[in-house]
């Protein structure tokens, strides 16, 4: 039983680390906000699709933010979180 628990724990940690590796971060100033498309573009030119949990109207052009995102197979970047830059 103990061997099974160790194996299961190891598998869970490996799976969790694999998911974390898929996420990336970008930091910069917001250059533009497209509320109708639900996207934000940083001053570096990266455009991120916003999750439904983020109200695009609450963001401001010029605001320094850190975007946590996942890149799709088509190259699109979907934000999973947007927070003020630290």
N, C-alpha and C positions, 0 to 999 in steps of 0.2 A: 504494500500500500504506500509506503514511504517513497519507494522508487517511482511510482506513478505520480505522486504529488510533485516531486522534483522535476520530472519530465514535463508535466503540465505547466508548472511555473515557468520553466525555461521556454517552452513554446509560446506562452502568453507574452513574456518579455520580448522575445524575438519578433512576434507579430506587432507589438506596440512600437518597437523601434523602427520597424519597416514603415508603419504609417507616418511616424514623425519625420522620416526622411523625405516623404513626399511634399511636405510643406516647406515653403521658402518665405523670406521676408524682404521687403523693400521699404526704404525710408526716403522721404522727400517732401517737398511742398506740393500741395494740390494745385495743379495748373488749370484744370477745368473739371466741371461736374456736368454730367448729362443726366438730369433727373428722369427724363422720359425713357432712356435706354437703361437706366440704373447702373451707370458706370462712372468711374472717376479716373482722371489721368494725372499722373505725377509730373513734376518738372523734368524728369529724365525721359519722358515720352512713353512710359509704361501705362497701359490702360487696363484697369481691373473691373470686372463685373462685380457689383455689390450683392451681398447676400440680402435676403428679405428682412433680416434682423437689423440692418443698417438703414436709417432714414437719410437718403441723399441730401435732403433739405437741411439736415443738421450739420452738414459739412460746409467749410468755407474755403474759397480760393485763397491760396497763400498759407493755409494752415499746414504746419509740419506734422506729418503722420507716419506711423509704421504700419504697413499692410502685410498681414500674413495671408499667403495665397497658395493655391494649388494650380499647377499648369496642366491644362488639358492636352490630350493627344493632338489636337488641332492647333496648339500653340496659344490658345486663349488662356487668360489668367483670371481665375475666380477667387475673389477675396473671401477669406473665411473670418477675418477679423480686421478692424481698423481701429487704431488707438493713437492718441497724441504721442508724438515722438518724445522720447526721454533724453 
